[in-house]
């Protein structure tokens, strides 16, 4: 509260004025061709980062906040499909979506996420050169 008052007066560090994307621990990626597979059901990804994933679910999803879950993320890049198996914990539930925080990533998962990010960056670069 004191920091907020100081910030309003112009003498704080400004951390309350930062957008949520700047305050986040990991960069979020939205609008990607990806899905999350939990058990035998696939769900569309709304956004993801190397810290977690937010995905669409039907209103009757049986997962609740606090559940630990094993899932596979499937990213469809132009030249390949990358599958990443990851454990996570459900941290937020809304009517048509769930957010899961990843358990610590294995070195293999980190490499695969880096390949996904590189692939999307390369794709965006190529698209920008066409225009």
C-alpha positions in Angstrom: 0.0 0.0 0.0 2.8 2.4 0.9 4.5 1.6 -2.4 1.3 2.5 -4.3 1.0 5.8 -2.5 4.7 6.6 -3.2 4.2 5.6 -6.9 1.1 7.9 -7.2 3.3 10.7 -5.8 5.9 10.0 -8.4 8.6 8.7 -6.0 8.0 5.0 -6.1 9.8 2.5 -8.4 6.8 2.3 -10.8 6.4 -1.5 -10.4 2.6 -1.1 -10.1 2.4 0.7 -13.4 4.0 -2.1 -15.3 1.8 -4.1 -17.6 1.2 -7.7 -16.5 3.4 -9.0 -19.4 6.4 -7.1 -17.9 5.7 -8.4 -14.4 5.4 -12.0 -15.5 8.2 -14.4 -14.9 8.0 -15.9 -18.4 7.1 -14.4 -21.8 3.6 -15.5 -22.9 2.9 -16.8 -26.4 -0.6 -16.5 -27.8 -2.2 -17.3 -31.1 -0.1 -20.4 -31.7 -1.1 -23.6 -33.4 -0.9 -25.9 -30.4 -3.0 -28.2 -28.3 -2.8 -29.9 -24.9 -3.6 -33.6 -24.5 -4.8 -34.7 -21.1 -5.6 -38.4 -20.9 -7.3 -39.1 -24.2 -8.8 -35.6 -24.7 -7.2 -32.7 -26.7 -7.8 -29.1 -25.9 -6.8 -25.9 -27.7 -4.1 -23.7 -26.2 -5.0 -20.1 -25.6 -1.5 -19.1 -24.5 1.6 -20.6 -23.0 5.0 -19.8 -21.6 7.9 -21.9 -20.3 6.2 -21.6 -16.9 2.7 -22.8 -17.8 -0.2 -23.1 -20.2 -3.7 -21.8 -20.4 -6.1 -24.0 -22.4 -9.7 -24.2 -23.4 -12.0 -26.8 -21.8 -15.6 -27.6 -21.9 -17.7 -26.3 -18.9 -17.8 -29.8 -17.5 -14.1 -30.3 -17.2 -13.3 -32.6 -14.3 -10.0 -30.9 -13.3 -10.0 -28.5 -10.4 -7.5 -26.1 -8.9 -4.8 -28.0 -7.0 -5.0 -31.1 -9.3 -1.6 -32.4 -10.5 -1.8 -33.5 -14.1 0.4 -35.1 -16.7 -0.2 -33.8 -20.2 1.4 -33.5 -23.6 1.7 -30.2 -25.5 1.7 -30.6 -29.3 3.0 -27.7 -31.4 2.4 -27.8 -35.1 5.2 -25.9 -36.9 5.4 -25.6 -40.7 8.0 -28.4 -41.1 7.5 -30.5 -38.0 5.3 -31.3 -35.0 7.0 -31.0 -31.6 5.5 -33.0 -28.7 6.4 -32.1 -25.1 5.3 -34.3 -22.2 5.1 -32.2 -19.0 3.7 -32.4 -15.5 1.8 -29.5 -14.0 -0.5 -28.3 -11.4 -3.9 -26.6 -12.1 -3.7 -23.1 -10.7 -6.7 -21.3 -12.2 -10.1 -22.5 -13.4 -12.7 -20.5 -15.3 -15.9 -21.6 -17.1 -14.2 -22.6 -20.3 -10.5 -22.8 -19.5 -7.8 -24.0 -17.1 -4.4 -22.7 -16.3 -1.6 -25.0 -15.3 1.8 -24.2 -13.8 4.6 -26.5 -15.0 6.6 -28.6 -12.6 10.3 -28.0 -13.1 11.2 -28.6 -16.7 13.6 -31.3 -17.7 16.6 -30.3 -19.9 14.9 -32.1 -22.8 11.7 -30.1 -22.3 13.7 -26.9 -22.2 15.4 -27.7 -25.5 12.0 -28.6 -27.1 10.4 -25.3 -25.9 13.4 -23.4 -27.3 12.9 -25.2 -30.7 9.2 -24.2 -30.6 10.1 -20.5 -29.9 12.8 -20.6 -32.6 10.3 -22.1 -35.1 7.7 -19.5 -34.4 10.2 -16.7 -34.6 11.5 -18.0 -37.9 7.9 -18.3 -39.2 7.0 -14.7 -38.2 10.2 -13.4 -39.8 9.4 -15.2 -43.1 5.9 -13.8 -43.0 7.2 -10.3 -42.4 9.4 -10.5 -45.5 6.5 -11.4 -47.8 4.7 -8.1 -47.2 
